[in-house]
Amino acid sequence: MIKQDILRNCSGSAMPGQVTYIMGSSGAGKTSLLNLISDRLSKKSGQHYSGSGLINDKTELSQSVFGDIGAYFMQDDILFSYFTVEEAFLFAAKLKLNIPLN
């Protein structure tokens, strides 16, 4: 088995009420980082990951905790092509917050 580090020595912070963007070149690990943070990784045969994520240095990060405090628009989310960026965010937010779409 070949061991390959995808992410290592990562840290960061995000301020409440702010939109946070993760930018980088192709293959830099952006999607891997977001999948780890949001606990959306499926453990395939022979794969493992280690480490932890904490919120405010005390609350262990999990999919349910992340869902309570954040949102992650996956790169393959299907949105209407005629939406502006603002409309796409509003649409996704209303779905998440269970607000009528009108």
DRENDO-1510 file (C-alpha; in Angstrom, 1 decimal, always signed):
<recs>
REC; n; res; u; v; w
REC; 1; MET; +0.0; +0.0; +0.0 .
REC; 2; ILE; +1.3; +3.5; -0.9 .
REC; 3; LYS; +0.8; +6.2; +1.7 .
REC; 4; GLN; +0.1; +9.6; +0.3 .
REC; 5; ASP; -0.6; +12.7; +2.3 .
REC; 6; ILE; -3.3; +14.8; +0.7 .
REC; 7; LEU; -3.5; +17.5; +3.4 .
REC; 8; ARG; -1.1; +18.1; +6.2 .
REC; 9; ASN; -0.4; +20.9; +8.6 .
REC; 10; CYS; -3.6; +22.7; +7.8 .
REC; 11; SER; -5.2; +25.4; +9.9 .
REC; 12; GLY; -7.5; +28.3; +9.4 .
REC; 13; SER; -10.3; +30.4; +10.8 .
REC; 14; ALA; -13.5; +31.9; +9.6 .
REC; 15; MET; -15.4; +34.8; +11.1 .
REC; 16; PRO; -19.1; +34.5; +12.0 .
REC; 17; GLY; -21.5; +35.9; +9.5 .
REC; 18; GLN; -18.9; +36.0; +6.7 .
REC; 19; VAL; -18.7; +34.1; +3.5 .
REC; 20; THR; -15.4; +32.3; +3.2 .
REC; 21; TYR; -13.8; +31.3; +0.0 .
REC; 22; ILE; -11.1; +28.7; -0.5 .
REC; 23; MET; -9.1; +29.3; -3.6 .
REC; 24; GLY; -6.2; +27.5; -5.2 .
REC; 25; SER; -4.9; +25.8; -8.2 .
REC; 26; SER; -6.3; +22.6; -9.5 .
REC; 27; GLY; -5.1; +19.7; -7.3 .
REC; 28; ALA; -4.2; +21.9; -4.4 .
REC; 29; GLY; -6.6; +20.0; -2.0 .
REC; 30; LYS; -9.5; +22.5; -1.8 .
REC; 31; THR; -12.2; +19.9; -2.3 .
REC; 32; SER; -10.4; +17.4; +0.0 .
REC; 33; LEU; -10.2; +20.0; +2.7 .
REC; 34; LEU; -13.9; +20.9; +2.4 .
REC; 35; ASN; -14.9; +17.2; +2.3 .
REC; 36; LEU; -12.9; +16.6; +5.5 .
REC; 37; ILE; -14.3; +19.7; +7.3 .
REC; 38; SER; -17.9; +18.8; +6.4 .
REC; 39; ASP; -17.4; +15.1; +7.1 .
REC; 40; ARG; -18.5; +14.1; +3.6 .
REC; 41; LEU; -15.7; +11.6; +2.9 .
REC; 42; SER; -16.6; +8.0; +2.3 .
REC; 43; LYS; -14.0; +5.6; +3.6 .
REC; 44; LYS; -13.1; +3.5; +0.6 .
REC; 45; SER; -11.3; +0.2; +1.1 .
REC; 46; GLY; -7.8; +0.8; +2.3 .
REC; 47; GLN; -8.2; +4.5; +2.9 .
REC; 48; HIS; -8.0; +6.3; +6.2 .
REC; 49; TYR; -7.6; +9.7; +7.6 .
REC; 50; SER; -6.7; +11.1; +10.9 .
REC; 51; GLY; -6.7; +14.4; +12.7 .
REC; 52; SER; -9.4; +16.5; +14.2 .
REC; 53; GLY; -11.3; +19.7; +13.6 .
REC; 54; LEU; -12.4; +21.9; +16.5 .
REC; 55; ILE; -14.8; +24.9; +16.6 .
REC; 56; ASN; -13.7; +27.6; +19.0 .
REC; 57; ASP; -11.0; +25.2; +20.2 .
REC; 58; LYS; -13.5; +23.0; +22.1 .
REC; 59; THR; -16.4; +21.6; +20.0 .
REC; 60; GLU; -15.4; +18.5; +17.8 .
REC; 61; LEU; -16.4; +19.1; +14.2 .
REC; 62; SER; -18.8; +16.5; +12.7 .
REC; 63; GLN; -21.3; +16.5; +9.8 .
REC; 64; SER; -24.2; +17.5; +12.1 .
REC; 65; VAL; -22.2; +20.2; +13.8 .
REC; 66; PHE; -21.0; +21.6; +10.5 .
REC; 67; GLY; -24.6; +21.5; +9.2 .
REC; 68; ASP; -25.7; +23.7; +12.1 .
REC; 69; ILE; -23.1; +26.4; +11.5 .
REC; 70; GLY; -22.1; +26.3; +7.9 .
REC; 71; ALA; -23.0; +25.4; +4.3 .
REC; 72; TYR; -20.8; +23.9; +1.6 .
REC; 73; PHE; -21.7; +24.3; -2.1 .
REC; 74; MET; -20.1; +21.3; -3.7 .
REC; 75; GLN; -18.6; +21.8; -7.2 .
REC; 76; ASP; -21.1; +19.4; -8.7 .
REC; 77; ASP; -24.2; +20.9; -7.1 .
REC; 78; ILE; -26.8; +21.4; -9.8 .
REC; 79; LEU; -28.0; +25.0; -10.0 .
REC; 80; PHE; -30.0; +26.6; -12.7 .
REC; 81; SER; -27.7; +28.1; -15.4 .
REC; 82; TYR; -29.8; +31.2; -15.7 .
REC; 83; PHE; -29.4; +32.1; -11.9 .
REC; 84; THR; -27.0; +34.9; -11.0 .
REC; 85; VAL; -24.5; +34.1; -8.3 .
REC; 86; GLU; -26.8; +35.9; -5.8 .
REC; 87; GLU; -29.8; +34.0; -6.9 .
REC; 88; ALA; -28.0; +30.7; -6.6 .
REC; 89; PHE; -26.9; +31.5; -3.0 .
REC; 90; LEU; -30.4; +32.6; -2.0 .
REC; 91; PHE; -31.9; +29.5; -3.6 .
REC; 92; ALA; -29.5; +27.2; -1.8 .
REC; 93; ALA; -29.9; +29.1; +1.5 .
REC; 94; LYS; -33.7; +29.0; +1.4 .
REC; 95; LEU; -33.5; +25.2; +0.8 .
REC; 96; LYS; -31.2; +24.7; +3.8 .
REC; 97; LEU; -33.2; +27.0; +6.1 .
REC; 98; ASN; -36.5; +25.5; +4.9 .
REC; 99; ILE; -37.8; +28.9; +3.8 .
REC; 100; PRO; -40.6; +29.0; +1.1 .
REC; 101; LEU; -39.1; +29.5; -2.3 .
REC; 102; ASN; -41.9; +31.8; -3.6 .
</recs>
